[in-house]
C-alpha cells in the first residue's frame, strides 16, 4: 500500500523546505463491502498531502474483518510515513 501511495502522490511544488520527514495518521472504517468511510485525520503532514492520501485510499479495496465467518465493519488506524526530498 505504501508503494501505491508513493507512486501516485503528487508532491507540491511550493514546499517551504526541501525535506518532509513525518507521519500521517488516519483513522477509518473498513465496511463489509471493502470500501472505507468515517475518515478522521489524527495527525496531518500538511501541504495537501493528507487529502491526497485519503483520495488514493478511497480508490483501493480493503479486506474486511471476519468474525464467525461473517464480514464485519472494523476501524483501523494507519500510520503512513511521508518522506520527500526536493531534488
Buried (B, 14 or more C-beta within 10 A) or exposed (E): EEEEBBEEBEBBEEBEEEEBEBEBBBEBBBBEEEEBEEBEBEEBBEBBBBEBBBEBBEEEEBEBBEEEEEBEEBEEEBEBEBEBEEE
